[in-house]
Amino acid sequence: MVKLLTFDKGKVTGTHSIADACRRLSSLLMRGDLGLAIADIVLTYSPNDLKQMKVNFSGKIDSLSPDYKKELEETIAVFLDGTYQNIRLMNQQGSFATIQEPVSDQAKEYWMMVADQCSTGDIPGNRLRFLKFLLSGFCMFVQEIPGHPVGMPFPGGDKVDFIDGKYYCPVRTKAHDVDAALCPFCPAEQTPDIGYLKPPVKGSKHRKQEYIKNIYDYHHFNG
C-alpha cells in the first residue's frame, strides 16, 4: 500500500493510502476545497519527483522522431513545473478560499478511476502516477482547463488550442476506450475538422485497439 504524508502548517500529522486520498478528494463538493486538498498532497512531493517523471516520460517516447520527442518533452516539462508551482503559490496566498463554485459532476468518477489505476504495480511507479493524476485533476476540476496543456502537440501538427475563450483538443473524443485516459473528464471540446491521424479504415479490432493504445502511450503521460 502506498503511503502519502499529510501535512498541516508544515508538520507531518499522519499518513493515508492513495485509495484513502481518492475517497476524500471525491467527497469534496467545492472547487476551492478540492484545490486545497490536492495542494496538501502535491506539496508532499519534491522537485526531484517532477524530474523523475520527466525522465520516465522521455524514456517512454524514445521511439519518436527527435524533433517531435523534444517538442513533447518541453511541453510536458512546462506543464509539470508550471502546475506544481501554481498549486504551491495558490496555497501560499490562500487563493483556494476564494473559489466557491461547485466541482464538476465528473470529478467523483475521475477519482474512482485514479484509485483503481494506482492500486496495482510497483509502489514507486504508483506514487508518481498519482502525482500525474493530481496535477491533471487540479487543472480539470479546480482550474477548469484541459488536462493536456495548451500547445500539446499531436501527430499531424494538431495541438491543444485556446480560441475565443474555448479550449479545443484534437483527441478529445478519440480515447474513450482507453483506461486512465483524461479525455472523458476534460473540459476541452473536440477540435473541429482536424488533421489528426485517423484510425485504420475497416481495420480489425486488433488494429483499432493498437491505434487507441498509441494515443495513450505517447500522449497520456503516465508518471
TORVEXDO-373089 format. One record per residue (C-alpha): x, y, z; residue number from 1; residue in three letters. Coordinates in steps of 0.02 Angstrom, whole numbers, plus 50000, padded with zeros to 5 digits. Example, Ala and Ser with C-alpha at 12.3 -4.5 7.8 and 13.67 -1.06 7.14 Angstrom:
<rs>
X:Y:Z:nr:rest
50615:49775:50390:1:Ala
50684:49947:50357:2:Ser
</rs>
This chain:
<rs>
X:Y:Z:nr:rest
50000:50000:50000:1:Met
50070:50170:49951:2:Val
50075:50290:50098:3:Lys
50073:50478:50075:4:Leu
50121:50604:50208:5:Leu
49988:50726:50268:6:Thr
50047:50900:50318:7:Phe
49966:51033:50425:8:Asp
50058:51200:50429:9:Lys
50221:51114:50383:10:Gly
50207:50975:50512:11:Lys
50178:50793:50472:12:Val
50012:50739:50550:13:Thr
49986:50566:50480:14:Gly
49982:50454:50328:15:Thr
49850:50387:50211:16:His
49843:50275:50060:17:Ser
49809:50330:49883:18:Ile
49639:50247:49893:19:Ala
49600:50344:50053:20:Asp
49657:50505:49971:21:Ala
49547:50474:49819:22:Cys
49395:50441:49928:23:Arg
49424:50605:50017:24:Arg
49450:50701:49854:25:Leu
49293:50625:49779:26:Ser
49189:50684:49928:27:Ser
49231:50868:49908:28:Leu
49096:50973:49827:29:Leu
49178:51144:49806:30:Met
49322:51184:49688:31:Arg
49417:51281:49820:32:Gly
49406:51139:49945:33:Asp
49465:51017:49813:34:Leu
49610:51131:49767:35:Gly
49665:51143:49947:36:Leu
49654:50955:49971:37:Ala
49755:50923:49812:38:Ile
49885:51050:49869:39:Ala
49902:50961:50036:40:Asp
49956:50804:49943:41:Ile
50050:50878:49794:42:Val
50163:50982:49907:43:Leu
50224:50824:49994:44:Thr
50311:50784:49829:45:Tyr
50479:50864:49787:46:Ser
50554:50942:49630:47:Pro
50654:50780:49615:48:Asn
50490:50686:49593:49:Asp
50446:50800:49447:50:Leu
50619:50772:49375:51:Lys
50595:50584:49384:52:Gln
50426:50598:49297:53:Met
50511:50691:49154:54:Lys
50645:50557:49142:55:Val
50513:50420:49139:56:Asn
50413:50510:49005:57:Phe
50568:50539:48899:58:Ser
50608:50354:48901:59:Gly
50430:50309:48856:60:Lys
50431:50414:48697:61:Ile
50608:50368:48645:62:Asp
50547:50289:48482:63:Ser
50476:50453:48416:64:Leu
50571:50565:48296:65:Ser
50699:50677:48385:66:Pro
50611:50840:48342:67:Asp
50439:50779:48393:68:Tyr
50508:50699:48551:69:Lys
50593:50862:48601:70:Lys
50433:50960:48575:71:Glu
50333:50838:48681:72:Leu
50465:50838:48818:73:Glu
50470:51027:48826:74:Glu
50280:51041:48831:75:Thr
50263:50914:48970:76:Ile
50407:50990:49070:77:Ala
50323:51161:49067:78:Val
50156:51082:49116:79:Phe
50227:50984:49264:80:Leu
50334:51125:49333:81:Asp
50204:51260:49299:82:Gly
50058:51166:49378:83:Thr
50161:51117:49530:84:Tyr
50218:51296:49559:85:Gln
50043:51365:49530:86:Asn
49974:51248:49663:87:Ile
50113:51299:49783:88:Arg
50082:51484:49752:89:Leu
49892:51475:49766:90:Met
49909:51377:49928:91:Asn
50034:51503:49996:92:Gln
49921:51650:49952:93:Gln
49762:51570:50020:94:Gly
49681:51580:49849:95:Ser
49578:51422:49867:96:Phe
49465:51504:49997:97:Ala
49401:51622:49861:98:Thr
49346:51483:49741:99:Ile
49169:51442:49793:100:Gln
49098:51362:49634:101:Glu
49044:51179:49637:102:Pro
49155:51040:49572:103:Val
49106:50957:49407:104:Ser
48995:50805:49424:105:Asp
49130:50703:49336:106:Gln
49256:50728:49475:107:Ala
49193:50583:49580:108:Lys
49210:50461:49435:109:Glu
49383:50530:49398:110:Tyr
49450:50498:49573:111:Trp
49375:50323:49571:112:Met
49470:50290:49410:113:Met
49630:50359:49488:114:Val
49614:50247:49640:115:Ala
49594:50097:49525:116:Asp
49742:50144:49415:117:Gln
49858:50171:49563:118:Cys
49812:50014:49659:119:Ser
49921:49889:49564:120:Thr
50100:49882:49503:121:Gly
50259:49944:49585:122:Asp
50245:50065:49731:123:Ile
50367:50199:49667:124:Pro
50278:50198:49500:125:Gly
50108:50216:49581:126:Asn
50168:50360:49686:127:Arg
50225:50459:49533:128:Leu
50073:50406:49433:129:Arg
49963:50476:49570:130:Phe
50055:50642:49560:131:Leu
50018:50648:49373:132:Lys
49832:50621:49407:133:Phe
49834:50751:49546:134:Leu
49908:50883:49432:135:Leu
49788:50841:49291:136:Ser
49641:50835:49411:137:Gly
49688:51005:49479:138:Phe
49686:51076:49303:139:Cys
49521:50998:49252:140:Met
49418:51015:49412:141:Phe
49492:51163:49505:142:Val
49552:51275:49363:143:Gln
49430:51201:49235:144:Glu
49561:51193:49098:145:Ile
49615:51042:48993:146:Pro
49714:50900:49069:147:Gly
49832:50915:48921:148:His
49915:51087:48915:149:Pro
49881:51214:48778:150:Val
50012:51186:48644:151:Gly
50020:50998:48673:152:Met
50072:50930:48502:153:Pro
49996:50779:48416:154:Phe
50043:50688:48255:155:Pro
49991:50783:48100:156:Gly
50028:50954:48176:157:Gly
49870:50973:48282:158:Asp
49885:51046:48457:159:Lys
49778:51087:48606:160:Val
49717:51265:48574:161:Asp
49630:51407:48665:162:Phe
49523:51506:48542:163:Ile
49393:51639:48581:164:Asp
49377:51583:48761:165:Gly
49361:51397:48723:166:Lys
49484:51254:48736:167:Tyr
49499:51132:48591:168:Tyr
49589:50964:48588:169:Cys
49618:50855:48433:170:Pro
49597:50692:48530:171:Val
49453:50744:48645:172:Arg
49337:50608:48576:173:Thr
49471:50484:48522:174:Lys
49519:50390:48680:175:Ala
49359:50344:48772:176:His
49405:50159:48764:177:Asp
49575:50186:48846:178:Val
49590:50151:49030:179:Asp
49653:50303:49127:180:Ala
49631:50424:48981:181:Ala
49596:50602:49035:182:Leu
49482:50637:48886:183:Cys
49314:50587:48964:184:Pro
49342:50711:49105:185:Phe
49422:50855:49008:186:Cys
49328:51020:48986:187:Pro
49403:51046:48812:188:Ala
49296:51025:48657:189:Glu
49344:50917:48509:190:Gln
49443:51017:48382:191:Thr
49332:51029:48226:192:Pro
49392:50966:48058:193:Asp
49559:50908:48124:194:Ile
49701:50831:48027:195:Gly
49744:50707:48165:196:Tyr
49793:50533:48109:197:Leu
49634:50434:48078:198:Lys
49605:50257:48144:199:Pro
49626:50120:48014:200:Pro
49482:50113:47889:201:Val
49387:49949:47910:202:Lys
49529:49892:48021:203:Gly
49519:49737:48128:204:Ser
49479:49752:48312:205:Lys
49664:49724:48348:206:His
49717:49868:48233:207:Arg
49589:49986:48309:208:Lys
49646:49943:48484:209:Gln
49826:49970:48430:210:Glu
49782:50143:48365:211:Tyr
49697:50191:48528:212:Ile
49842:50120:48629:213:Lys
49966:50228:48532:214:Asn
49869:50384:48581:215:Ile
49877:50332:48763:216:Tyr
50061:50279:48764:217:Asp
50128:50437:48684:218:Tyr
50007:50573:48740:219:His
49934:50522:48909:220:His
50099:50531:49003:221:Phe
50089:50409:49147:222:Asn
50216:50452:49279:223:Gly
</rs>
